[in-house]
């Protein structure tokens, strides 16, 4: 079995290590959502968990609220800091006083458990959507009293539209980002290049390198790999956006455009300034319903085609200007139509802040960080880096939170950690392909190796803290064993890289005579110890036990005493592991059966070391031939088990060549090559 199986194994239930404490606050009133003005005499029912219902009154006349919101929207960067703070506090302090009367919110903020509080605001009344809850100032008796609550407490607020059926959330999908921008004539140019650069920086850690040595071919391959993660739609029109979403399934959509009011019967609504189809300089204002249809990819699509997250770098995309008609802001209606996460701006969005928003949001989300923690970080960065604007308070997120979001985020983080690792290893492969040798190459590999190890340390630590409410003890141990195995497999790959550097440096074409490199041997010893630890967590896992036996032999090269001790202690493990793999063959099917046969083939070859005098070369050849044919037959149309096992035996022929197993390894490679 090859180390690549670490990428194919499906872990049991997972839960993010650092849980977020959820607190749902529903604010309800009688009547339809629209056509109700804000009034201090209107009662709203506050519901939170098992706390008793509570009646709240918001101290705003509708005219007064519109006036205060207007002052926020008209503020510019020339406004003195004291005046800017006063404008924001005119709304933030009354909101804080109202929320401060909710005892369950105070209890949630003063708990001793998870450090991050996630307040989920479920709003049924459209007029409540006008309130900038994100700018709330904590009352005196709350933590961070008399200061902006979201900046001075570990707290994040998202909104949710109350509806009969919640949007389906599929967070753990291979990411594909659509960046659409429009800058029609008559409006200020949008910072498209700056946003593109920000998104490129965000996806850069995930882009795999090419081993192509020709500069032009390398560049072309790299662009193709970038295109697998990011699609750019310039001069976006409603039609081109629809066609893009129909032709590909995007998990994340980032739209950069101007926000413009649309006159409708009953009042204005904010829309988006796109281009007219085929006329990039002509303005076409798009409303929320049209944008929803475009993101679905047309009228024949359904909510399953919707992206998981849409970010709107658009002025007033989260603003509600009129409550007379059903509906709401762009963000509100996108969320209501089935987009699980929508990030938008309640007020005019400054261009430099929009760039910061794009980079910090996607740099966190795409590598697998919890979106709630990312939202907290984005807001704090906006407050720190663009302090002369209201953009930190303007940031609004509509979010559907399924019961298993923690698990979905953990699964996605695992997927992205694997992608990050592959990107780092592709950089090492690219360096090796360029033919550079010596100390310079080792110096370039060293920081990548440390980066890889640090990523794995973080992920394994997360696996150590899997929450009991989502996993049994057995599942937690299986998860830990998987990540120990992944860490060991990465150490193994680092060892191979260092050995290749050493072989090239000494100009030894015959790997049989190449001396083991100290750095490579150290990596192999790390891998051996990690595989052993993984086998302790999951003793019945024949894959990790096989890899321990393999790395034990490789790490002991050049040390006869260590090898003799290993063989003496490892013979029983070798016999038991072989029996475990044979037992799995009795019940396994498909790919699982192929992996079991792969283990048998590798253990049979390792019998040249561990079986001692009982080893029979001819019998081993027959077993390996049978195993390779069974791998090909069991894998069916999936080439991965065959290719993965072949790569493992190829290492025994090259980097780990030894007279004891070279002929058997070559036999396996030939058999698998013929069938794969």
ZIBELRA-V573064 format. One record per helix or strand. SS is the DSSP state (H for helix, E for strand). FROM is the first residue (numbers start at 0). TO is the last residue. If there is no record, write none. Layout:
# ZIBELRA-V573064
ss=SS from=FROM to=TO
ss=SS from=FROM to=TO
This chain:
# ZIBELRA-V573064
ss=H from=4 to=7
ss=E from=20 to=27
ss=E from=43 to=46
ss=E from=53 to=55
ss=H from=61 to=73
ss=H from=80 to=98
ss=H from=102 to=108
ss=E from=116 to=122
ss=H from=125 to=129
ss=H from=132 to=134
ss=E from=136 to=136
ss=E from=147 to=147
ss=H from=148 to=151
ss=E from=154 to=160
ss=E from=176 to=180
ss=H from=191 to=203
ss=H from=214 to=226
ss=E from=229 to=232
ss=E from=236 to=236
ss=H from=237 to=246
ss=E from=251 to=255
ss=E from=257 to=263
ss=E from=266 to=275
ss=E from=278 to=285
ss=H from=287 to=295
ss=H from=302 to=304
ss=E from=308 to=312
ss=H from=329 to=335
ss=E from=340 to=344
ss=H from=350 to=364
ss=H from=370 to=384
ss=H from=390 to=393
ss=E from=394 to=398
ss=H from=404 to=432
ss=H from=438 to=463
ss=H from=472 to=504
ss=H from=510 to=512
ss=H from=517 to=536
ss=H from=541 to=554
ss=H from=559 to=586
ss=H from=589 to=609
ss=H from=611 to=613
ss=H from=616 to=634
ss=H from=639 to=652
ss=H from=661 to=674
